[in-house]
Amino acid sequence: MSRSSEIDAAPPGPLTAWLRAEVPELPVGDRPVGVERISGGHSNLTYRITDAAGGRWALRRPPTGMVLATAHDMGREWRFISALAPTPVPVAPPVAYCADTGVIGAEFYLMKFVDGEVLGDEASGHRLESGGTRRTAGLDTVDVMAALHAIDPDAVGLGDLRRSGNYLERQLRRWHRQVHESAVSDLSTVDAVHVRLVERAAALPPSDVRIAHGDFRPGNLAFGPDGRVRAVFDWELAALGDPLADLGWLIASWGRPGDSVPPTVPGPSLVDGYPDRDELVARYAERSGRDVSQLDFYVAFARWRSACIGAGVHSRYAAGVMGAGEADAGAARLASLQRQAEAALAALG
């Protein structure tokens, strides 16, 4: 993973003092710990922490500006990884949580650092050897997703997060409200897709309630050199809801060479050697036992939600809180969200 020199969001002095007091197993010498931001992502931030003995840890905190009231909940992320740590779902082992915003300016949590390849863009697809390793990575991604969806939320202490009503209806309301709070002026296509999705969602059969990660894709996983998933990261959007929403998101982001419609997020599967989407869907159906006949709805929903998320990211660029290259990156994000909304509308017919 590449690194950034930005360390302003996690000042090492007060953080070192907190680590010394709260994490006795972490070697802390007389000097402050090393803090490096791990690049990637446009929301919650992840930092690599280096202790006095050279050991590595990972710290998660909210973004430094434009924080939405219903997002960036560190305590919620902490609950999910803590609940899943004893299960077959691989997560970075949780270490400590800090609710004191005086330490680094925000709540945060610390976890053990997991070595692995995070395949967050097209170029990263080449990091795994061609042939069987890339195929393994695709299939293991689906296997880990199926393992997550097999977890009973009540059995791991997350049952109290269950909400009344329909998950998809709540998601449609939430993202539609948030996209209209963004700086994007033309939302006509987004609104048209929203109308169609609401109609389709009302006709879907009831779904079982499981842990939905919300952003399950290779860019939020760490892979070993054998292609196996070592950890699932970034639980910011996790909730108890419809597990097929995760599958739709993965498939919408799983671009393949020669696609006419871009993926929601460019990823490693744009490189040769990774399984095709149909194979991933069949694998999930086999491993989970779920009916995937309505997956077209979930893929369209994923593209629409990607457009809504993109509107929020565009707003942070427009507000000047996203760092260098703001103008160009903001314009690219605006164009991308429009294409995703148009693709979602076309998919719904």
Buried (B, 14 or more C-beta within 10 A) or exposed (E): BEEEEBBEBBBBEBBBEBBBEBBEEBBBEEEBBBBBBBBBBBBBBBBBBBBBEEBBBBBBBBBBEBBEEEBBBBEBBBBBBBBBBEBEBBBBEBBBBBEEEEBBBBBBBBBBBBEBBBBBBBEBBBBBEEEEBBBBBBBBBBBBBBBBBBBEBEEBEBEEBEEEEBBBEBBBEBBBEBBEEBBBEEBEBBEBBBEBBBEBBEEBEEBEBBBBBBBBBBBBBBBBEEBBBBBBBBBBBBBBBBBBBBBBBBBBBBBBEEEEBBBBBBBBBBBEBBBEBEBBBBBBBEBBEBEBEBBBBBBBBBBBBBBBBBBBBBBBBBEEBBEEEBEEBBEBBBEBBBBBBBBBBEBBE
